[in-house]
Amino acid sequence: MTRIQDDLFEAVNADWLAATEIPADRPRIAAFDELVIENEAKLAADMAEFVKLEPSDTLLKQAVRFYKKAGDWTSRNADDFSALKVELRKVSSLSNLADLNKQASNLIFHSQAAMPWGLSVGVDMKDALHHALEFTGPGLILPDTSYYAEDHPRKSELLEFWKRNSAEILAKFDVADAEKIAEDAVKFDALLVPVSNTSEEWAKYAELYHPVEFSEFTGHLKNIDFAGLIERLIGHKIDKILVFEERFYDQFDKIVNEENWPLLKSWMLVKTARKATNYLSEELRVLGTAYGRFLQNTAEPRSQVKHQLDITENYFDQVIGLYYGRKYFGESAKADVKRMVAAMISVYQDRLDKNTWLSRETIDLAIDKLNGLTVFVGYPDKLPEVYDKLIVGEGSLYEDAITFDEILTKRHFEKFPELVDKTEWHMPAHMVNAYYSPDANTIVFPAAILQAPFYSLEKQSATENFGGIGAVIAHEISHAFDNNGAQFDKFGNLHKWWTDKDYAAFETKQAEMIEEFDGLETEAGKANGKLIVSENIADNGGIACALSAAQKEADYNAQEFFEQWGKIWRMKASIEYQQMLLSMDVHAPGKLRANVPPTNLEEFYKAFNVKEGDKMFRPEEKRVNIW
C-alpha cells in the first residue's frame, strides 16, 4: 500500500486508479473528464427531449435543429458529397500561385479551403482596448515540431498513417491521383517545420508580440498581394501587423511560391477534404477521425450520439452553455463560489502585502492589479449577437456548416475596428475548465467545473472545497502573476510595471520553478520545465493561497486539504496521449501536479509527518515558493 509520504497521487487515488478504465472513445480519463462525461449524458438527454418538443428560446431552437440534422444518419449516409465536391473544385480549379492570389479573399470568405498562412483578428497586447491583425503559419500535421526530429520514434508511422488516411478520404470524393496528392501534402508540411514555432515558443506568448509596419509587411511578402488581401478582409486602414511566427514571416516567399505550387495545392485539397468529413456520412466521419485516434491510441470513435453533440457545439457551444448554466447551476452555489473568490483575493492581497522579495513599489502595483481583477462565475449575462444569424437551412448538414463558417468568418474580420468586448466569455458554461485572460485581467469559472471533486456544498467540507475549487480559483489568480501574465498591467496591456530589480528576482524564481520540474520522469518520458513553467507557477501560487484561505475556516483539516488537492489531478491515459502532452501541453502531467507543489509547503510535512528519506521529502533549500 502506497503511503502519502512517498506518493500523494498514488495514495489518495489508489482505489480510483485500480477501478477506473479509460473509456474506449477517449485517450484518457481524469477528474475533469468524469464531469465532462456526466455533462455529455445530461445534455444528450436534454437535446433528445428538445428534438421531440422544440424549446421556445430562439437560439437554442436553432441549436436543436442543427443537432437533429446531425443525427439524421439516413440523410447523411445518402449524401452524394456534391456540396463538398464544389468546395474541392474551388481549390482544384486554381492553376498557379497567381490564381490563388486573385482568389485569396474570396476563398477566405466563401470557401472551406485551407490557406497556407494564418490571418486573424485578436486583441492588441499593447493596446487591449483595440484589435490588431495577427499573422501566423498554417500549422503542422504532427502535434508539434519535436515530432519531426529524426530520432522521434513515431514520426514515420504518424506521417505514413496520415498520408494513407488522407488518400483514402480523397478517393471517397473521386479525386484523381489521391495518393500523389496526399504525398505532396506531406512534402509541403515538411517545408513548414523549420519555420514553425516550437511549443516552448508558443508557451511564452508575451514574447510573441512582434509588430511590423504595414508597408514593411506587405513589401517583405512579395508572392502574395497582402496589401490588397488585407484591404478586402478588413476594409480599414491598418498601421501594423502582429507577426507571431517570425521564421515563417522571414521565409514566406521561399515556401509559398510558384515552384512549390503543386505541393501547396495538394496540401490545400487534403486539408479541405479532411475538414468536411465531420459533417458527412458515418463512414467519412469515422475515417476523418482515424488519424487522431491513431495518434492518441484511442480504441473507438465517438458514438453517433456523442458526435451529434460534439459538432453541434462546434457552432452553438455558448448557446448550449447558457442553457446548461441556467438549468444546472444554482444561485446558492454561485454566491458561495463568489464568497470563495473574494476570500482568495483577500488572501492574495495579504500575501502580496507581506512579500519579502519584492520592493514596496512593485507590491503596491501588484495589489492594484489584483484589485482590478474582474471575476465571472457560472455563465455570461449575454451571448455574442452573431448567434442570431446562425439559422439552420433546408440543405444538408455540411451546407449549414459552410453557411455558418461564412457568417462567422465575416463577423471575425468585422471586429477589427470595434472596441474589444471584455465581457465576452471564451469558454461555454458547460466546459469543465477555468481561465485567466491577461488582456482583460479577468478570471472566468464556468458552471461545469463547480462540481465534486472540485466543489460541493453538500458532499464536501469547506477545507475540501478549498483543496479543490479554491486551489483552482487561486491558480487562475496566479496566472496574473506568472511568467506571461506578470508582463500585463491591470488594464490588460503588455507593459512593464515592475522595477528592473524586482523582475530580475522574479526571473530567478522562474528558473527555480523550471529546475524543480525539468527532467522529472513520468511513465511516458521526461517533463520539460520550460514548457510548463507558467502553469507550475500558477499551481504553486494556487495551492499556497488556497491553503491560507482554508486555514481560516472553522473545519480546517490539513490532511483533508492535501488529499483533496491530490484527488483533483487524478488521471489515467494512454502512453501515446501522455507523450503528446509532454511535447506540447503547457500543463504538467497530473501526477506531477498532485505531487510536486505540496512538497514546497511546510504544512504538508507537518500534516503527514513527512521526513527525510520519504519520497515526498524535499530539502528546505530546494523548496520553491513564489506567491
ZAMARGU-4260 file (C-alpha; in steps of 0.2 Angstrom, whole numbers, plus 5000, padded with zeros to 4 digits):
<rodrens>
0) 5000/5000/5000 | 5007/5017/4995 | 5010/5030/5008 | 5006/5048/5006 | 5024/5052/5012
5) 5030/5043/4997 | 5017/5047/4983 | 5002/5058/4987 | 4994/5055/4970 | 4995/5036/4971
10) 4990/5035/4989 | 4974/5046/4988 | 4969/5039/4971 | 4973/5021/4974 | 4955/5014/4973
15) 4951/5025/4959 | 4966/5020/4949 | 4963/5002/4952 | 4944/5003/4947 | 4944/5016/4933
20) 4946/5011/4915 | 4950/5023/4901 | 4934/5024/4890 | 4936/5016/4873 | 4932/5033/4864
25) 4944/5043/4874 | 4963/5044/4876 | 4962/5047/4895 | 4951/5048/4910 | 4953/5061/4923
30) 4943/5071/4937 | 4939/5084/4923 | 4934/5071/4911 | 4922/5062/4923 | 4912/5078/4924
35) 4913/5080/4905 | 4906/5063/4903 | 4892/5067/4915 | 4888/5083/4907 | 4888/5075/4890
40) 4875/5062/4896 | 4864/5076/4903 | 4865/5087/4888 | 4862/5072/4876 | 4846/5068/4886
45) 4840/5086/4886 | 4843/5088/4867 | 4834/5072/4863 | 4819/5079/4873 | 4820/5095/4863
50) 4820/5086/4847 | 4803/5080/4852 | 4797/5097/4858 | 4807/5112/4852 | 4812/5124/4865
55) 4805/5142/4865 | 4822/5150/4866 | 4826/5156/4848 | 4845/5152/4849 | 4843/5136/4857
60) 4829/5131/4844 | 4842/5133/4830 | 4855/5123/4840 | 4842/5109/4842 | 4838/5109/4824
65) 4856/5108/4819 | 4858/5093/4832 | 4843/5085/4824 | 4850/5086/4807 | 4867/5080/4813
70) 4858/5064/4820 | 4849/5061/4803 | 4860/5047/4798 | 4848/5041/4784 | 4851/5058/4775
75) 4869/5060/4779 | 4873/5042/4773 | 4863/5046/4757 | 4873/5062/4753 | 4882/5062/4736
80) 4895/5074/4743 | 4890/5086/4729 | 4892/5101/4741 | 4910/5095/4746 | 4915/5092/4728
85) 4910/5111/4725 | 4922/5116/4738 | 4936/5105/4732 | 4934/5112/4714 | 4937/5129/4721
90) 4954/5123/4725 | 4957/5111/4711 | 4952/5125/4698 | 4967/5135/4704 | 4981/5133/4691
95) 4995/5143/4699 | 5000/5155/4713 | 4993/5169/4703 | 4976/5161/4704 | 4977/5159/4722
100) 4982/5177/4724 | 4967/5183/4714 | 4955/5172/4724 | 4963/5173/4741 | 4949/5184/4749
105) 4935/5175/4740 | 4942/5158/4747 | 4944/5165/4764 | 4926/5172/4765 | 4917/5160/4754
110) 4925/5143/4754 | 4931/5129/4765 | 4948/5130/4758 | 4963/5130/4770 | 4975/5144/4767
115) 4994/5142/4768 | 4995/5156/4781 | 4985/5162/4796 | 4977/5180/4796 | 4966/5183/4811
120) 4959/5197/4822 | 4964/5197/4840 | 4967/5209/4855 | 4982/5220/4853 | 4993/5215/4868
125) 5000/5233/4870 | 4983/5241/4867 | 4970/5230/4875 | 4955/5241/4871 | 4958/5238/4852
130) 4960/5224/4840 | 4975/5220/4829 | 4978/5209/4814 | 4989/5194/4818 | 5000/5184/4806
135) 5005/5166/4809 | 5009/5150/4799 | 4996/5137/4795 | 5000/5124/4807 | 5008/5106/4806
140) 5001/5089/4803 | 5010/5082/4818 | 5007/5089/4836 | 5022/5100/4837 | 5039/5102/4829
145) 5048/5090/4841 | 5038/5075/4832 | 5048/5079/4817 | 5065/5075/4824 | 5074/5061/4815
150) 5075/5051/4831 | 5057/5053/4836 | 5050/5035/4837 | 5033/5040/4830 | 5037/5052/4816
155) 5037/5040/4801 | 5022/5030/4807 | 5012/5045/4810 | 5016/5054/4794 | 5013/5037/4784
160) 4996/5035/4793 | 4991/5052/4789 | 4996/5051/4771 | 4986/5034/4768 | 4971/5040/4778
165) 4971/5056/4768 | 4972/5047/4751 | 4958/5036/4757 | 4947/5051/4761 | 4951/5059/4744
170) 4947/5043/4735 | 4929/5044/4743 | 4926/5060/4734 | 4933/5053/4717 | 4948/5064/4717
175) 4961/5058/4704 | 4979/5054/4710 | 4973/5054/4728 | 4989/5045/4734 | 5001/5058/4725
180) 4991/5072/4732 | 4992/5066/4749 | 5011/5063/4747 | 5013/5080/4741 | 5003/5087/4755
185) 5016/5079/4767 | 5030/5087/4757 | 5023/5104/4759 | 5021/5101/4778 | 5039/5097/4779
190) 5043/5114/4772 | 5034/5122/4786 | 5043/5113/4800 | 5059/5123/4801 | 5049/5139/4801
195) 5036/5135/4814 | 5036/5140/4832 | 5040/5126/4845 | 5029/5123/4859 | 5041/5132/4870
200) 5040/5147/4860 | 5021/5147/4859 | 5020/5145/4878 | 5029/5161/4881 | 5015/5171/4872
205) 5020/5188/4880 | 5036/5186/4870 | 5027/5183/4853 | 5022/5202/4851 | 5032/5207/4835
210) 5023/5222/4827 | 5028/5225/4809 | 5023/5241/4800 | 5010/5238/4786 | 5021/5244/4772
215) 5036/5234/4778 | 5025/5218/4780 | 5017/5220/4763 | 5034/5224/4755 | 5043/5209/4763
220) 5030/5196/4757 | 5031/5198/4738 | 5022/5182/4732 | 5005/5186/4739 | 4997/5203/4737
225) 4994/5205/4756 | 4990/5224/4754 | 4975/5220/4743 | 4970/5205/4753 | 4970/5214/4769
230) 4960/5228/4762 | 4947/5216/4756 | 4947/5207/4773 | 4947/5222/4785 | 4941/5237/4774
235) 4950/5248/4786 | 4967/5256/4786 | 4980/5246/4796 | 4996/5253/4803 | 5004/5237/4809
240) 5003/5218/4808 | 5007/5207/4823 | 5019/5193/4817 | 5018/5178/4829 | 5029/5166/4819
245) 5044/5176/4814 | 5053/5162/4805 | 5038/5159/4794 | 5037/5178/4790 | 5055/5178/4786
250) 5055/5163/4774 | 5037/5165/4767 | 5042/5168/4749 | 5054/5153/4749 | 5039/5142/4754
255) 5024/5150/4746 | 5030/5152/4728 | 5027/5145/4711 | 5040/5131/4712 | 5031/5124/4727
260) 5013/5127/4720 | 5010/5108/4716 | 5014/5104/4734 | 5004/5119/4741 | 4989/5115/4731
265) 4989/5097/4736 | 4990/5102/4754 | 4975/5114/4752 | 4965/5100/4744 | 4969/5087/4758
270) 4965/5100/4772 | 4949/5105/4764 | 4943/5087/4762 | 4948/5082/4779 | 4939/5097/4787
275) 4922/5091/4779 | 4922/5073/4785 | 4914/5078/4802 | 4898/5083/4793 | 4896/5069/4780
280) 4892/5051/4781 | 4895/5039/4795 | 4910/5031/4785 | 4918/5048/4782 | 4916/5054/4800
285) 4924/5038/4807 | 4938/5039/4793 | 4941/5058/4796 | 4945/5055/4815 | 4956/5039/4812
290) 4972/5049/4812 | 4968/5057/4829 | 4963/5040/4836 | 4980/5033/4830 | 4990/5047/4837
295) 4982/5046/4854 | 4979/5027/4854 | 4960/5029/4856 | 4952/5012/4854 | 4935/5018/4846
300) 4927/5033/4838 | 4914/5043/4847 | 4897/5036/4847 | 4884/5044/4835 | 4875/5052/4849
305) 4891/5060/4856 | 4897/5065/4839 | 4880/5074/4837 | 4883/5084/4852 | 4901/5087/4848
310) 4898/5095/4831 | 4883/5105/4837 | 4894/5113/4850 | 4906/5117/4836 | 4894/5131/4831
315) 4882/5133/4846 | 4894/5130/4861 | 4889/5146/4870 | 4871/5144/4867 | 4871/5126/4874
320) 4882/5133/4889 | 4870/5146/4893 | 4856/5134/4894 | 4866/5122/4904 | 4871/5136/4916
325) 4853/5142/4919 | 4847/5124/4922 | 4861/5116/4932 | 4869/5130/4941 | 4860/5136/4957
330) 4861/5154/4964 | 4867/5147/4981 | 4882/5139/4973 | 4886/5155/4963 | 4885/5165/4979
335) 4896/5153/4989 | 4909/5152/4975 | 4909/5171/4974 | 4912/5171/4993 | 4927/5159/4990
340) 4934/5170/4976 | 4933/5186/4987 | 4942/5176/5001 | 4955/5170/4989 | 4958/5188/4983
345) 4959/5194/5001 | 4972/5181/5004 | 4982/5185/4989 | 4982/5204/4994 | 4988/5199/5011
350) 5002/5188/5004 | 5007/5201/4992 | 5007/5214/5006 | 5019/5203/5016 | 5030/5198/5002
355) 5049/5198/5006 | 5057/5198/4989 | 5048/5212/4981 | 5050/5231/4983 | 5036/5241/4990
360) 5033/5250/4974 | 5030/5233/4964 | 5020/5226/4978 | 5008/5241/4978 | 5006/5239/4959
365) 5003/5221/4960 | 4989/5224/4973 | 4982/5237/4962 | 4982/5224/4948 | 4974/5212/4959
370) 4960/5224/4964 | 4957/5227/4946 | 4953/5209/4943 | 4936/5205/4935 | 4928/5189/4940
375) 4914/5180/4930 | 4906/5164/4938 | 4893/5152/4931 | 4888/5159/4914 | 4888/5175/4904
380) 4874/5188/4905 | 4873/5189/4886 | 4879/5180/4871 | 4888/5187/4855 | 4875/5194/4843
385) 4882/5183/4829 | 4872/5168/4836 | 4856/5177/4829 | 4862/5174/4812 | 4865/5155/4813
390) 4849/5149/4805 | 4848/5131/4800 | 4843/5129/4782 | 4834/5117/4771 | 4850/5109/4764
395) 4862/5096/4770 | 4872/5097/4787 | 4888/5101/4778 | 4879/5115/4768 | 4874/5123/4785
400) 4892/5121/4791 | 4898/5131/4775 | 4885/5144/4778 | 4889/5146/4797 | 4908/5147/4793
405) 4905/5161/4781 | 4895/5171/4794 | 4907/5168/4807 | 4922/5172/4796 | 4914/5188/4791
410) 4910/5193/4809 | 4928/5189/4814 | 4935/5202/4802 | 4922/5214/4806 | 4928/5215/4824
415) 4944/5224/4819 | 4938/5242/4820 | 4927/5239/4836 | 4932/5241/4854 | 4936/5224/4862
420) 4922/5217/4872 | 4930/5212/4888 | 4913/5204/4895 | 4914/5191/4881 | 4917/5173/4888
425) 4930/5162/4879 | 4923/5146/4886 | 4905/5140/4887 | 4897/5137/4904 | 4896/5118/4902
430) 4915/5117/4899 | 4924/5109/4914 | 4938/5122/4915 | 4943/5139/4920 | 4954/5153/4913
435) 4963/5169/4916 | 4963/5182/4902 | 4978/5193/4903 | 4972/5206/4890 | 4956/5209/4901
440) 4963/5205/4918 | 4948/5193/4920 | 4946/5176/4928 | 4931/5165/4922 | 4924/5150/4931
445) 4911/5141/4920 | 4897/5132/4929 | 4903/5115/4924 | 4919/5115/4935 | 4909/5119/4950
450) 4905/5101/4955 | 4913/5087/4965 | 4928/5083/4967 | 4932/5102/4964 | 4917/5109/4974
455) 4901/5103/4983 | 4891/5112/4996 | 4883/5095/5001 | 4897/5082/4999 | 4912/5091/5004
460) 4919/5101/5019 | 4925/5119/5017 | 4943/5113/5018 | 4940/5100/5004 | 4932/5114/4994
465) 4947/5125/4996 | 4958/5110/4992 | 4948/5108/4976 | 4940/5123/4968 | 4949/5135/4980
470) 4965/5130/4973 | 4959/5131/4955 | 4952/5149/4959 | 4969/5154/4966 | 4978/5145/4952
475) 4969/5157/4939 | 4973/5172/4950 | 4991/5167/4950 | 4991/5167/4931 | 4990/5186/4933
480) 5007/5185/4940 | 5015/5170/4931 | 5030/5172/4918 | 5017/5178/4905 | 5003/5187/4915
485) 5015/5197/4925 | 5020/5206/4910 | 5002/5213/4908 | 4996/5228/4918 | 4979/5230/4927
490) 4971/5236/4911 | 4977/5221/4901 | 4991/5229/4892 | 5008/5222/4889 | 5018/5234/4899
495) 5032/5233/4911 | 5026/5239/4928 | 5039/5230/4938 | 5056/5238/4944 | 5070/5230/4935
500) 5077/5223/4951 | 5061/5215/4956 | 5058/5207/4939 | 5076/5200/4939 | 5072/5192/4956
505) 5056/5185/4948 | 5066/5178/4934 | 5077/5169/4946 | 5062/5161/4954 | 5055/5156/4937
510) 5072/5147/4934 | 5070/5138/4951 | 5052/5133/4946 | 5059/5127/4929 | 5073/5117/4938
515) 5061/5109/4950 | 5051/5101/4936 | 5063/5099/4922 | 5068/5081/4918 | 5056/5073/4931
520) 5052/5056/4925 | 5034/5050/4920 | 5029/5034/4913 | 5029/5042/4896 | 5045/5052/4897
525) 5053/5067/4905 | 5045/5084/4909 | 5050/5099/4900 | 5052/5113/4914 | 5052/5127/4902
530) 5036/5122/4893 | 5026/5120/4909 | 5033/5134/4919 | 5018/5146/4918 | 5006/5133/4924
535) 5018/5127/4938 | 5019/5145/4944 | 5000/5145/4945 | 4999/5129/4953 | 5012/5134/4966
540) 5003/5150/4970 | 4986/5142/4969 | 4989/5128/4982 | 4998/5141/4994 | 4984/5154/4993
545) 4970/5141/4995 | 4979/5133/5010 | 4980/5150/5018 | 4961/5153/5015 | 4957/5135/5021
550) 4966/5139/5037 | 4953/5152/5041 | 4939/5140/5040 | 4931/5133/5056 | 4933/5115/5050
555) 4951/5117/5043 | 4960/5100/5042 | 4977/5100/5034 | 4976/5082/5029 | 4959/5084/5020
560) 4966/5099/5011 | 4981/5090/5003 | 4971/5074/5000 | 4958/5084/4990 | 4972/5093/4981
565) 4979/5075/4976 | 4962/5069/4970 | 4958/5083/4958 | 4973/5079/4947 | 4969/5060/4946
570) 4971/5054/4928 | 4974/5038/4918 | 4979/5040/4899 | 4987/5030/4885 | 5006/5032/4884
575) 5004/5039/4866 | 4992/5053/4873 | 5004/5056/4888 | 5019/5058/4876 | 5009/5070/4865
580) 5005/5081/4880 | 5023/5081/4886 | 5029/5088/4870 | 5016/5102/4868 | 5005/5104/4884
585) 5009/5119/4895 | 5002/5109/4910 | 5012/5096/4919 | 5006/5078/4920 | 4993/5075/4933
590) 5004/5065/4944 | 5017/5079/4945 | 5004/5092/4948 | 4997/5082/4963 | 5014/5078/4970
595) 5026/5092/4967 | 5018/5108/4974 | 5014/5101/4991 | 5032/5097/4994 | 5036/5116/4994
600) 5024/5119/5009 | 5029/5116/5027 | 5011/5112/5031 | 5012/5097/5021 | 5027/5090/5030
605) 5018/5093/5047 | 5001/5086/5041 | 5008/5069/5036 | 5025/5069/5047 | 5035/5068/5031
610) 5053/5066/5035 | 5070/5065/5026 | 5071/5048/5017 | 5052/5048/5012 | 5050/5050/4993
615) 5039/5066/4995 | 5053/5074/5005 | 5061/5090/4998 | 5076/5098/5007 | 5071/5115/5013
620) 5084/5124/5002 | 5076/5116/4987 | 5058/5121/4990 | 5051/5134/4978 | 5039/5147/4984
625) 5034/5162/4974 | 5016/5168/4978
</rodrens>
